[in-house]
Amino acid sequence: MLHYALVFLVIALIAAIFGFGGIAAGAAGIAKILFLVFIVMAVISFVISLMKK
C-alpha cells in the first residue's frame, strides 16, 4: 500500500513539473488517500499485535 502511495506521489511530482495540473492534483489526491489507508492499517495491526501479548 505504501509503495502505491509513493508511486502516485512520484507521478504527481513529474506531472507538476511538466505542467499537467489536473493530473498532478489527481495523483496527489490518490497518494494522500493511499497513505492514510496505510497509516490506519499499520496502527490497527500494531494495536492487534499488542493485544495478543
N, C-alpha and C positions, 0 to 999 in steps of 0.2 A: 504494500500500500504506500509506504513512504517512497519507494522507488518511483511509482507512477506520479506522485506529487512532485518529486524533483524533476521528472521528465517534463511535466506540464509547465513547471516554473522555467526551465530552460527554453522551452518553446515560446513562452510568453516573453522572455527577455530577447530572444532572437527576433521575434515578430515586432517588438517595440523598437529595436534598433533599425529595422528596415521600414518602419513607419506604418505598419499594419495595426492600427489602434484597436479595431474591433476584435481581431484575432487575439491580440495580446491581452485584452481585457477578459475575453472568454477563457483563454488558457490560464490566466492568473486566477480567475474565479474557480475554475476546476481544481487548480493546485491547492487553493485555500481549503476547499471542501474536503479534498482527499487528505490533506494534512490534519484537519480537525478530526476526521474519522479515525485516522491513525492514532492520534493522541488519545481519543476516547477509548479505543480498543486496547491500547497499551495500559491505560490506567485501570480498566476493568480487569485485564489479565493480571496486573500487579496485585490488585485487591484480592482476586480469587486465589492467587498463589499464597498470599499472606494468610488467608482464612483456612487453607488446607494444613498449615503447620501447627 
